[in-house]
Amino acid sequence: MSLYSDPNPTAPRTEFFAYADIKHITHALTFLKPGGRLVALCANGPRQYAALQPLADQWTPLPAGSFKSQGTNVNVTLAVFSREPEPASAPEPIAQEETRCPRTEMQPNLFTSQLPLF
């Protein structure tokens, strides 16, 4: 069956047992490119707070029971992480030799060349 024809698609979720959310998020952070942003849900427990909150740009606890309809009463927080963009490097200065146009050097300049005198 094609992924696009599935009438009940599911999205992968972070498991909250055995602190898998900490491992999952710290692993995902290793793939974050400069200037990138990662938004993640994790359990709002003391171990998650100690491990992830210092790395987060934003730490927003969700209301208790936010995922009760999904079958879990775990308190959850929304965490946003970002990586600084790489600093812009100054453009390399153009060397003096590269500023001359080689085509004009091959053609004689009629105003300065020696013309036969009649």
Kinemage of the C-alpha trace (Angstrom):
@kinemage 1
@onewidth
@group {chain A} dominant
@subgroup {mainchain}
@vectorlist {calphas} color= white
{ca met a 1} P 0.000 0.000 0.000
{ca ser a 2} L 1.282 3.452 -0.853
{ca leu a 3} L 2.014 5.866 1.957
{ca tyr a 4} L -0.185 8.473 0.297
{ca ser a 5} L -3.248 6.220 0.047
{ca asp a 6} L -3.263 5.283 3.762
{ca pro a 7} L -6.479 6.734 5.230
{ca asn a 8} L -5.051 6.685 8.781
{ca pro a 9} L -1.467 7.973 8.604
{ca thr a 10} L 0.522 8.026 11.825
{ca ala a 11} L 3.486 10.107 12.811
{ca pro a 12} L 6.369 8.734 14.850
{ca arg a 13} L 6.434 9.980 18.427
{ca thr a 14} L 9.033 10.183 21.098
{ca glu a 15} L 8.549 7.506 23.723
{ca phe a 16} L 8.583 8.824 27.266
{ca phe a 17} L 9.796 5.690 29.071
{ca ala a 18} L 13.388 5.017 30.163
{ca tyr a 19} L 14.259 8.635 29.383
{ca ala a 20} L 14.222 7.837 25.663
{ca asp a 21} L 13.061 11.394 25.002
{ca ile a 22} L 16.373 12.777 26.304
{ca lys a 23} L 18.369 10.362 24.146
{ca his a 24} L 16.173 11.015 21.107
{ca ile a 25} L 16.398 14.817 21.344
{ca thr a 26} L 20.139 14.966 22.089
{ca his a 27} L 20.728 12.656 19.117
{ca ala a 28} L 18.557 14.847 16.872
{ca leu a 29} L 20.557 17.911 17.954
{ca thr a 30} L 23.688 16.377 16.424
{ca phe a 31} L 22.023 16.684 12.996
{ca leu a 32} L 21.011 20.322 13.438
{ca lys a 33} L 22.696 22.488 10.812
{ca pro a 34} L 23.926 26.028 11.527
{ca gly a 35} L 20.916 28.333 11.587
{ca gly a 36} L 18.594 25.326 12.058
{ca arg a 37} L 15.805 24.872 14.598
{ca leu a 38} L 14.452 21.786 16.347
{ca val a 39} L 11.037 21.802 18.028
{ca ala a 40} L 10.355 18.785 20.237
{ca leu a 41} L 7.939 17.453 22.817
{ca cys a 42} L 9.372 15.704 25.853
{ca ala a 43} L 8.258 14.654 29.299
{ca asn a 44} L 8.289 17.526 31.768
{ca gly a 45} L 10.212 15.749 34.495
{ca pro a 46} L 13.228 16.716 36.587
{ca arg a 47} L 15.690 14.653 34.522
{ca gln a 48} L 14.443 16.113 31.239
{ca tyr a 49} L 14.609 19.594 32.727
{ca ala a 50} L 18.170 19.076 33.977
{ca ala a 51} L 19.408 17.550 30.707
{ca leu a 52} L 17.558 19.556 28.059
{ca gln a 53} L 16.428 22.905 29.467
{ca pro a 54} L 19.983 24.372 29.541
{ca leu a 55} L 20.268 23.597 25.806
{ca ala a 56} L 16.836 24.985 24.886
{ca asp a 57} L 16.023 28.459 23.643
{ca gln a 58} L 12.448 28.050 24.814
{ca trp a 59} L 10.966 25.670 27.413
{ca thr a 60} L 7.164 25.765 27.603
{ca pro a 61} L 5.327 23.280 29.855
{ca leu a 62} L 1.986 22.276 28.339
{ca pro a 63} L -1.179 22.075 30.458
{ca ala a 64} L -1.598 18.878 32.493
{ca gly a 65} L -3.514 16.231 30.575
{ca ser a 66} L -2.713 17.699 27.151
{ca phe a 67} L -2.412 14.214 25.658
{ca lys a 68} L -5.030 12.417 27.782
{ca ser a 69} L -7.158 11.831 24.679
{ca gln a 70} L -4.156 9.999 23.188
{ca gly a 71} L -3.953 7.647 26.154
{ca thr a 72} L -1.209 9.241 28.267
{ca asn a 73} L -1.207 11.472 31.315
{ca val a 74} L 2.493 12.335 31.077
{ca asn a 75} L 3.171 16.014 31.698
{ca val a 76} L 4.783 17.352 28.546
{ca thr a 77} L 6.839 20.378 27.630
{ca leu a 78} L 7.440 21.993 24.258
{ca ala a 79} L 11.155 22.646 23.791
{ca val a 80} L 12.732 24.723 21.039
{ca phe a 81} L 16.432 24.372 20.212
{ca ser a 82} L 18.438 26.278 17.633
{ca arg a 83} L 21.976 26.387 16.372
{ca glu a 84} L 23.657 29.687 15.673
{ca pro a 85} L 24.312 30.423 11.998
{ca glu a 86} L 27.920 30.333 10.893
{ca pro a 87} L 29.493 33.793 10.906
{ca ala a 88} L 29.682 35.375 7.502
{ca ser a 89} L 33.250 35.484 6.297
{ca ala a 90} L 34.613 38.588 4.636
{ca pro a 91} L 34.974 38.248 0.879
{ca glu a 92} L 38.464 37.495 -0.324
{ca pro a 93} L 40.165 40.547 -1.832
{ca ile a 94} L 40.770 40.289 -5.554
{ca ala a 95} L 44.430 40.064 -6.437
{ca gln a 96} L 45.747 42.805 -8.711
{ca glu a 97} L 46.671 40.301 -11.445
{ca glu a 98} L 43.087 39.064 -11.657
{ca thr a 99} L 41.618 42.509 -12.366
{ca arg a 100} L 43.167 42.784 -15.820
{ca cys a 101} L 41.240 41.466 -18.759
{ca pro a 102} L 43.496 39.135 -20.759
{ca arg a 103} L 41.586 39.774 -23.986
{ca thr a 104} L 42.495 43.460 -24.109
{ca glu a 105} L 46.154 42.665 -23.535
{ca met a 106} L 46.277 40.527 -26.674
{ca gln a 107} L 44.949 43.233 -28.963
{ca pro a 108} L 47.284 46.108 -29.831
{ca asn a 109} L 46.243 49.504 -28.658
{ca leu a 110} L 46.077 51.663 -31.812
{ca phe a 111} L 46.715 54.894 -29.942
{ca thr a 112} L 49.985 53.824 -28.353
{ca ser a 113} L 51.391 51.415 -30.929
{ca gln a 114} L 54.021 52.438 -33.384
{ca leu a 115} L 52.455 53.115 -36.743
{ca pro a 116} L 54.571 53.474 -39.866
{ca leu a 117} L 55.189 57.078 -40.759
{ca phe a 118} L 54.636 58.126 -44.389
